Amino acid sequence: MLDCFLLSQAYVDSGVIMGQTGRYQNNVGYGNIEYMKCTPENGFFPDLSTISRTDVIFFCSPNNPTGSAASRDQLTQLVQFAKDNGTIIIYDSAYALYMTDDTPKSIFEIPGAKEAMQEVIGFYKENTRIIVETFQSLGFNVYGGKNAPYVWVHFPGESSWDVFGEILDKTHVVTTPGSGFGPGGEGFIRVSAFGHRANVLEACRRFKKLYK
């Protein structure tokens, strides 16, 4: 959820659409988020014809909590809407392995989907490249960052928590101690590429100041 929050923050003052089950909460400040009802009557898929242009759509299939999965036709509608409106789709398919029929397990099975997804992928790939090059320039061994927006940085002989604490205290940048992922992660930290480009650049400037 934190990653989704950061992604949405990249589009300040934008229209963001999220499918919604249950009752709309009028007392909650959603900013410019527009919730589209997903009900048994509409097959838990929003009526895209009623939606005005939006910058970002969050979509989950198979869905939690309903368990419904979007059909190929529904995903085709979603992709076409995104292409027509210049919308970015943030697609969650965490439960795709449960699917046993021919329902699409990935939105990339839909022709043209990559065009709608490419912008957000490219944005974080560039953030990742900046982080990787920063730590490499400082002499660290760096892993990952090619197929995921996470960079795995090695601090041999040091405690992951000590490195995490030093970075937090001296740069005010939050990383993740590698040992939190298991004993094999001791001596590593994970740096996430999710965030505003300006914040990533500033974090890297502070890393250089700390370790040069």
C-alpha positions as CSV (number, residue, x, y, z in Angstrom):
1,M,0.0,0.0,0.0
2,L,2.9,2.4,0.7
3,D,4.1,2.0,-2.9
4,C,0.6,2.7,-4.2
5,F,0.5,5.8,-2.0
6,L,3.9,7.0,-3.3
7,L,2.8,6.4,-6.9
8,S,-0.4,8.4,-6.4
9,Q,1.7,11.2,-4.8
10,A,3.5,11.6,-8.1
11,Y,0.3,13.0,-9.6
12,V,-0.6,15.8,-7.2
13,D,-3.9,17.6,-8.1
14,S,-4.8,14.8,-10.5
15,G,-7.9,12.7,-10.9
16,V,-7.4,9.2,-9.6
17,I,-9.9,6.4,-10.0
18,M,-10.1,3.4,-7.8
19,G,-12.8,0.6,-7.8
20,Q,-14.7,0.5,-4.6
21,T,-16.9,-2.0,-2.8
22,G,-19.1,-1.2,0.2
23,R,-20.5,2.2,1.1
24,Y,-18.9,5.5,0.2
25,Q,-17.6,7.4,3.3
26,N,-18.6,11.0,2.9
27,N,-16.7,12.0,6.0
28,V,-13.4,10.9,4.6
29,G,-11.3,13.4,2.6
30,Y,-10.3,11.6,-0.6
31,G,-8.9,14.6,-2.3
32,N,-9.2,14.1,-6.1
33,I,-9.7,10.3,-5.8
34,E,-12.9,9.2,-7.5
35,Y,-14.3,5.8,-6.4
36,M,-16.2,3.8,-8.9
37,K,-18.7,1.3,-7.5
38,C,-17.9,-2.4,-8.2
39,T,-21.1,-4.4,-7.4
40,P,-22.6,-7.8,-8.3
41,E,-24.9,-5.9,-10.7
42,N,-21.9,-4.7,-12.8
43,G,-19.8,-7.8,-12.4
44,F,-17.5,-5.9,-10.0
45,F,-16.2,-3.9,-13.0
46,P,-16.8,-0.2,-13.2
47,D,-18.8,1.4,-16.0
48,L,-16.0,3.2,-17.8
49,S,-18.5,5.2,-20.0
50,T,-19.4,7.3,-16.9
51,I,-15.8,8.2,-16.1
52,S,-14.3,11.5,-17.1
53,R,-10.6,11.7,-18.0
54,T,-8.3,10.6,-15.2
55,D,-4.5,10.4,-14.8
56,V,-4.2,7.1,-12.8
57,I,-6.4,4.1,-12.4
58,F,-5.7,1.5,-9.7
59,F,-7.0,-1.8,-10.7
60,C,-6.8,-5.2,-9.0
61,S,-7.6,-8.6,-10.7
62,P,-8.3,-11.1,-9.2
63,N,-9.8,-8.7,-6.8
64,N,-9.5,-8.5,-3.1
65,P,-12.0,-8.8,-1.4
66,T,-14.6,-9.9,-4.0
67,G,-12.5,-12.6,-5.7
68,S,-13.7,-11.6,-9.1
69,A,-11.4,-11.5,-12.1
70,A,-11.7,-9.1,-15.0
71,S,-12.5,-10.8,-18.3
72,R,-10.5,-10.3,-21.5
73,D,-13.2,-8.0,-22.9
74,Q,-13.2,-5.9,-19.7
75,L,-9.5,-5.5,-19.6
76,T,-9.6,-4.6,-23.3
77,Q,-12.0,-1.8,-22.4
78,L,-9.7,-0.7,-19.6
79,V,-6.7,-0.5,-21.8
80,Q,-8.6,1.3,-24.5
81,F,-9.8,3.9,-22.0
82,A,-6.2,4.4,-20.8
83,K,-4.9,4.9,-24.3
84,D,-7.8,7.3,-25.3
85,N,-7.3,9.4,-22.2
86,G,-3.5,9.2,-21.6
87,T,-4.2,7.4,-18.4
88,I,-1.6,5.3,-16.4
89,I,-2.9,1.9,-15.1
90,I,-1.4,0.6,-11.9
91,Y,-2.4,-3.0,-12.0
92,D,-2.3,-5.5,-9.1
93,S,-2.3,-9.1,-10.1
94,A,-1.1,-10.6,-6.8
95,Y,-3.6,-13.5,-6.9
96,A,-3.1,-14.5,-10.6
97,L,-1.6,-17.8,-9.6
98,Y,-5.0,-18.9,-8.3
99,M,-6.6,-18.6,-11.7
100,T,-7.1,-21.9,-13.6
101,D,-9.3,-20.9,-16.5
102,D,-8.4,-18.8,-19.6
103,T,-9.1,-15.5,-17.9
104,P,-6.1,-13.2,-18.5
105,K,-3.6,-13.5,-15.7
106,S,-1.8,-10.3,-16.7
107,I,-3.0,-7.1,-18.3
108,F,0.0,-7.5,-20.6
109,E,-2.0,-10.2,-22.4
110,I,-4.2,-7.4,-23.8
111,P,-2.9,-5.8,-27.0
112,G,-1.7,-2.2,-26.4
113,A,-1.5,-2.6,-22.6
114,K,2.3,-1.9,-22.6
115,E,1.7,1.5,-24.0
116,A,-0.5,2.4,-21.1
117,M,1.9,0.9,-18.6
118,Q,5.2,2.0,-20.0
119,E,5.3,5.5,-18.6
120,V,5.1,4.5,-15.0
121,I,7.6,1.6,-15.5
122,G,10.0,3.9,-17.3
123,F,9.8,6.5,-14.5
124,Y,10.9,4.1,-11.8
125,K,13.5,2.4,-14.0
126,E,15.2,5.8,-14.3
127,N,15.0,6.3,-10.5
128,T,16.5,2.9,-10.1
129,R,19.4,3.7,-12.5
130,I,20.2,6.9,-10.5
131,I,20.3,4.9,-7.2
132,V,22.4,2.1,-8.7
133,E,25.0,4.5,-10.3
134,T,25.2,6.5,-7.1
135,F,26.2,3.5,-4.9
136,Q,28.5,2.1,-7.6
137,S,30.3,5.4,-7.8
138,L,30.9,5.2,-4.1
139,G,32.5,1.7,-4.4
140,F,29.6,-0.4,-3.2
141,N,28.6,-3.7,-4.7
142,V,25.1,-3.3,-5.9
143,Y,22.6,-5.9,-6.9
144,G,19.1,-5.9,-8.4
145,G,17.5,-2.8,-9.9
146,K,17.1,-4.4,-13.4
147,N,13.8,-6.3,-13.0
148,A,12.4,-4.6,-9.9
149,P,12.4,-1.1,-8.4
150,Y,14.6,-2.2,-5.5
151,V,18.4,-1.9,-5.1
152,W,20.3,-4.3,-2.8
153,V,23.4,-2.7,-1.5
154,H,26.2,-4.6,0.2
155,F,28.0,-3.3,3.3
156,P,30.3,-6.2,4.1
157,G,31.1,-6.8,7.8
158,E,28.5,-4.4,9.0
159,S,25.1,-4.9,10.7
160,S,22.2,-4.1,8.4
161,W,20.5,-2.3,11.3
162,D,23.6,-0.2,12.1
163,V,23.8,0.9,8.5
164,F,20.1,1.7,8.4
165,G,20.5,3.7,11.6
166,E,23.5,5.6,10.4
167,I,21.8,6.6,7.1
168,L,18.6,7.6,8.9
169,D,20.5,9.7,11.5
170,K,22.9,11.4,9.1
171,T,20.8,11.8,6.0
172,H,17.2,11.4,7.1
173,V,16.7,8.9,4.3
174,V,14.7,5.8,5.1
175,T,16.1,2.5,3.7
176,T,15.3,-1.1,4.7
177,P,17.7,-3.3,6.7
178,G,18.4,-6.4,4.7
179,S,18.3,-8.7,7.8
180,G,14.6,-7.9,8.0
181,F,14.2,-10.2,5.0
182,G,16.0,-13.1,6.7
183,P,19.5,-14.0,7.9
184,G,20.8,-14.0,4.3
185,G,20.1,-10.2,4.1
186,E,22.6,-9.4,6.9
187,G,25.1,-6.8,5.7
188,F,22.7,-5.4,3.1
189,I,20.2,-2.6,2.8
190,R,17.4,-2.3,0.3
191,V,16.8,1.1,-1.3
192,S,13.5,1.7,-3.0
193,A,13.1,3.6,-6.3
194,F,9.6,4.6,-5.5
195,G,9.2,8.3,-5.0
196,H,9.4,11.7,-6.6
197,R,12.5,12.1,-8.9
198,A,13.5,15.2,-7.0
199,N,13.5,13.2,-3.7
200,V,15.5,10.4,-5.3
201,L,18.1,12.9,-6.5
202,E,18.3,14.6,-3.1
203,A,18.7,11.2,-1.3
204,C,21.5,10.3,-3.7
205,R,23.2,13.6,-3.1
206,R,23.1,12.9,0.7
207,F,24.4,9.3,0.2
208,K,27.4,10.8,-1.7
209,K,28.1,13.3,1.0
210,L,27.9,10.6,3.7
211,Y,30.1,8.0,2.0
212,K,32.7,10.0,0.1
